[in-house]
Amino acid sequence: MNLLQKAFETDNGINYTNIGLMLISSLFSFLLPFETFLFVYAFLGPLHYLTEISWLEKRNFFTTRKRDIVVFILCGILFTIPVFFKGTAIQNYSSRIMMLAVFYAVIIVFVKNNILKYILAAVFFFISMAKKDDYNGQSFLWFGVMLPTIIHVFVFTGLFILFGALKSKSKTGILSLAVFIICPFALLLLNTNFVLATSSETIKTNMSSFEIINRTLILIFGLDGSVTNLQTALQLTKEFLFNSPVAITVARFVAFAYTYHYLNWFAKTTTIKWHEISKIRMMVIMLLWITSIVIYLINYQLGFKILFFLSIMHVLLEFPLNIVTLKGIGTELRKIVR
């Protein structure tokens, strides 16, 4: 077995490869936080969405019936509408839509009766939609902003690593989890405004679609005493977001979370075998990926809008897998306790 096979086809090799990818992600995120984030989001993001959705489809989206994903598709459409039509009424229910999707994922994993699934989903829909979003409330903060972004790319990536380590009882798996936790903490503790490049106006413009993530994390991490709620976070100036040590620290964390999230997916290719699909499907995926990159190169903000539905759908369609993973972690921990 050659070195490349050891790196990608053995448990220890994959774990060491992932540790290397974490360190690489940390380095680029430290030196070029905004540029690294924008690059991986545009170039690796679409390929990740397409290949993961394809992989989930081959596994029935971790549901008993593929038609169960209809609710996720409807949630994705509703969540996407405000991106194209700002000020629409549905914009006031973004966190409620995401809460519905999470609750529905729990239902389809644990409830086997198909009629009961839809009854429970319908009841929760009317309950959740009875109240509009409070933009300074915890539900909007965690479900409207954090869940489809940082919780998806960072928290669940960590949980997948934990589940794999527990299931395989791998010491290198635990080591990779430790490095995964240490890297972002190191980036957060290095509270310095040193960056390799000065963010241009183009970078600032392209980051405008993602600023709410950085603003929310400044609030959650408590890095600035003047930011006490999301409203005050949204009032932070562009100058602050791109030049203050606090904001640069947060940008590094975001860049690391997204960069490693994508790299981790591609590093698992030989393990989960998402590439084992028909030639026609692979050609379609490659064509769509290249097209998306071209759109981003022509106009980054246009690319964000056009790809937004695909982006949010890969988050929603992963919810059943997330629930299954949490269930699996609980099972493995109970085994250890026993």
C-alpha positions in Angstrom: 0.0 0.0 0.0 1.5 3.3 -1.1 1.5 6.5 0.9 -1.5 8.0 -0.9 -3.5 4.9 -0.2 -2.6 5.0 3.5 -3.6 8.6 3.7 -7.1 8.1 2.2 -7.9 4.4 2.6 -7.0 3.7 6.3 -8.7 5.1 9.4 -5.4 6.4 10.8 -4.4 7.8 7.5 -7.6 9.6 7.0 -7.4 11.0 10.6 -3.9 12.3 10.1 -4.9 13.7 6.7 -7.7 15.6 8.4 -5.4 16.9 11.0 -3.2 18.2 8.2 -6.2 19.8 6.5 -7.2 21.5 9.8 -3.7 23.0 10.2 -3.8 24.2 6.5 -7.3 25.7 7.1 -6.0 27.4 10.2 -3.0 28.9 8.4 -4.9 30.4 5.5 -7.7 31.5 7.8 -5.2 33.3 10.0 -3.4 35.1 7.1 -6.3 35.7 4.7 -9.6 35.4 6.6 -11.9 37.2 4.3 -10.3 36.1 1.1 -10.1 32.4 2.2 -13.7 32.3 3.2 -14.9 33.9 -0.1 -12.7 31.6 -2.2 -13.8 28.3 -0.6 -17.4 29.3 -0.5 -17.5 30.0 -4.2 -15.1 27.3 -5.4 -15.6 24.4 -3.0 -19.1 25.1 -1.7 -21.1 24.3 -4.8 -19.3 21.1 -5.4 -19.9 20.1 -1.8 -23.7 20.9 -2.1 -24.0 18.9 -5.3 -22.0 15.8 -4.2 -23.6 15.7 -0.7 -27.2 16.0 -2.0 -26.3 13.2 -4.5 -24.8 11.0 -1.7 -27.9 11.7 0.5 -30.2 10.7 -2.3 -28.5 7.4 -2.8 -29.2 6.7 0.9 -32.8 7.8 0.8 -31.8 11.0 2.7 -31.7 8.8 5.9 -35.5 8.6 5.8 -37.8 5.6 5.4 -39.3 7.2 2.2 -37.7 9.7 -0.2 -41.0 11.5 -0.5 -40.5 12.6 3.1 -38.1 15.3 1.9 -41.0 17.3 0.3 -41.4 19.3 3.5 -37.7 20.2 3.4 -38.0 21.3 -0.2 -41.0 23.6 0.8 -39.0 25.0 3.7 -36.0 25.6 1.4 -38.2 27.5 -1.1 -39.7 29.7 1.7 -36.3 30.4 3.2 -34.9 31.4 -0.2 -37.7 33.8 -1.3 -36.4 36.8 0.8 -33.0 36.5 -0.9 -34.7 37.5 -4.1 -37.6 39.6 -2.8 -36.6 41.6 0.2 -39.4 42.9 2.4 -41.8 40.0 1.7 -44.0 38.8 4.6 -42.2 35.4 4.7 -39.0 37.1 5.7 -40.5 37.5 9.2 -40.6 33.8 9.6 -37.1 32.6 8.7 -36.3 31.1 12.1 -39.7 29.5 12.3 -39.2 27.8 9.0 -35.8 26.4 10.2 -37.4 25.3 13.5 -40.1 23.4 11.5 -37.4 21.7 9.4 -35.5 20.5 12.5 -38.7 19.3 14.2 -39.7 17.5 11.0 -36.3 15.8 10.9 -36.8 14.5 14.4 -40.2 13.2 13.4 -39.2 11.3 10.3 -36.3 9.7 12.2 -38.2 8.6 15.3 -41.9 8.3 14.1 -42.6 5.4 11.8 -46.3 6.0 11.1 -46.5 8.0 7.9 -49.9 9.6 8.8 -48.7 10.6 12.2 -45.6 12.2 10.7 -47.6 14.7 8.6 -50.1 15.4 11.4 -47.3 16.3 13.8 -45.6 18.4 11.1 -48.8 20.2 10.3 -49.5 20.9 14.0 -46.0 22.3 14.6 -46.3 24.4 11.4 -49.3 26.2 12.7 -47.8 26.6 16.1 -44.5 28.0 14.8 -46.0 30.3 12.3 -48.4 31.9 14.8 -45.6 34.3 15.9 -43.2 36.4 13.8 -39.5 36.5 14.3 -38.1 38.6 17.1 -34.8 39.7 15.5 -33.3 40.2 19.0 -34.7 36.9 20.2 -32.9 33.7 20.8 -34.9 31.7 18.2 -33.9 34.0 15.4 -30.3 34.1 16.6 -29.8 30.3 16.7 -32.3 29.0 14.2 -32.4 31.9 11.7 -28.7 32.7 11.6 -26.5 30.1 13.4 -28.1 26.8 12.5 -27.8 27.0 8.7 -24.3 28.5 9.0 -21.9 27.9 11.9 -23.8 25.1 13.6 -24.0 23.3 10.2 -20.4 23.8 9.1 -18.6 23.7 12.5 -20.7 22.0 15.3 -21.9 19.1 13.2 -18.6 18.6 11.5 -17.2 18.2 15.0 -20.0 15.8 16.0 -19.3 13.7 12.9 -15.7 13.5 13.9 -16.7 12.5 17.4 -19.2 9.9 16.2 -16.5 8.3 13.9 -14.0 8.2 16.7 -16.4 6.7 19.2 -17.7 4.1 16.7 -14.2 3.0 15.5 -12.7 3.4 19.0 -9.8 5.2 17.3 -7.1 7.1 19.2 -6.2 9.1 16.1 -9.9 9.9 15.7 -9.9 11.4 19.2 -6.7 13.2 18.4 -8.3 14.7 15.2 -11.2 15.9 17.3 -8.8 17.5 19.8 -7.0 19.3 17.0 -10.4 20.4 15.5 -11.3 22.0 18.8 -7.9 23.6 19.5 -7.5 25.2 16.0 -10.5 27.6 16.2 -9.7 28.4 19.9 -6.2 29.3 18.9 -7.5 31.6 16.2 -9.9 33.2 18.6 -7.1 33.8 21.2 -4.8 35.3 18.7 -6.6 38.7 19.0 -4.5 40.6 16.6 -5.3 42.7 13.5 -2.4 41.3 11.5 -3.5 40.1 8.1 -1.5 39.3 5.0 -3.6 41.4 2.7 -5.7 44.5 3.1 -9.4 43.8 2.2 -10.3 45.6 -1.0 -13.6 47.2 -1.7 -14.4 44.2 -3.8 -13.8 41.9 -0.9 -16.0 44.1 1.4 -18.8 44.1 -1.2 -18.7 40.4 -1.7 -18.7 39.8 2.1 -21.9 41.8 2.5 -24.0 38.7 2.1 -22.3 37.0 5.0 -21.8 39.9 7.4 -24.6 38.8 9.6 -22.7 35.7 10.6 -19.7 37.7 11.8 -21.9 40.2 13.5 -23.8 37.5 15.3 -20.6 35.7 16.5 -19.2 39.0 17.9 -22.4 39.1 20.0 -22.3 35.3 21.0 -18.6 35.3 21.9 -19.0 38.6 23.8 -15.9 40.0 22.2 -17.2 43.6 22.2 -18.9 45.1 25.3 -20.9 47.5 23.3 -22.7 44.6 21.4 -25.5 43.5 23.7 -28.0 42.2 21.2 -28.4 41.6 17.5 -29.6 45.1 16.8 -26.4 46.6 18.2 -24.4 44.0 16.3 -26.1 45.1 13.0 -25.1 48.7 13.7 -21.4 47.9 13.7 -19.6 49.8 10.9 -17.9 48.3 7.9 -14.7 49.9 9.2 -15.1 47.9 12.4 -15.9 44.6 10.6 -12.8 44.7 8.4 -10.2 46.4 10.6 -10.8 45.8 14.3 -8.9 43.0 16.0 -12.2 41.6 17.4 -13.9 41.3 14.0 -10.8 39.9 12.3 -10.6 37.2 15.0 -14.2 36.2 14.3 -13.5 36.3 10.5 -10.7 33.8 11.1 -13.0 31.5 13.0 -15.6 31.6 10.2 -13.1 31.1 7.5 -11.7 28.0 9.4 -15.1 26.6 10.0 -16.1 26.7 6.3 -12.8 25.8 4.8 -12.3 22.7 6.9 -16.0 21.7 6.5 -15.5 21.5 2.8 -12.1 19.9 2.9 -13.3 17.3 5.4 -16.1 16.3 3.0 -13.7 15.7 0.1 -11.2 13.9 2.4 -13.9 11.4 3.3 -14.4 10.4 -0.4 -12.9 6.9 0.0 -14.8 6.3 3.2 -18.3 7.3 2.4 -17.8 6.8 -1.4 -19.9 9.7 -2.6 -18.0 9.5 -5.9 -19.4 6.1 -6.7 -22.2 7.3 -9.0 -23.1 6.9 -12.7 -20.9 8.7 -15.2 -23.9 10.8 -16.4 -24.6 12.0 -12.8 -21.0 12.8 -12.3 -20.9 14.8 -15.6 -24.0 16.7 -14.6 -22.5 17.5 -11.2 -19.2 18.7 -12.8 -21.1 20.8 -15.4 -23.2 22.5 -12.7 -20.1 23.1 -10.6 -18.1 24.7 -13.4 -21.1 26.8 -14.3 -21.5 28.0 -10.7 -17.8 29.0 -10.5 -18.2 31.0 -13.8 -21.2 32.8 -12.3 -19.3 33.7 -9.1 -16.4 35.0 -11.2 -18.7 37.2 -13.2 -20.6 38.5 -10.2 -20.1 37.1 -6.7 -23.3 38.5 -5.2 -25.3 37.1 -8.2 -23.6 33.7 -7.6 -24.6 33.8 -4.0 -28.3 34.4 -4.9 -28.4 31.8 -7.6 -26.7 29.2 -5.5 -28.5 30.1 -2.3 -31.4 27.5 -2.7 -28.9 24.7 -3.4 -26.9 25.8 -0.4 -29.8 25.9 2.0 -31.2 22.6 0.6 -28.0 20.7 1.4 -28.3 22.0 5.0 -32.0 21.0 5.3 -31.6 17.6 3.6 -28.8 16.8 6.1 -31.0 17.3 9.1 -32.1 13.6 9.3 -28.5 12.5 9.1 -27.7 15.0 11.9 -30.4 13.5 14.1 -29.2 10.0 13.3 -25.6 11.1 14.2 -26.8 12.5 17.6 -28.7 9.3 18.2 -25.6 7.3 17.3 -23.3 9.4 19.6 -25.8 8.7 22.5 -25.7 5.0 21.8 -21.9 4.9 21.7 -21.6 6.9 24.9 -24.0 4.6 26.7 -21.9 1.7 25.6 -18.8 3.3 27.2 -20.7 4.1 30.4 -21.8 0.5 30.7 
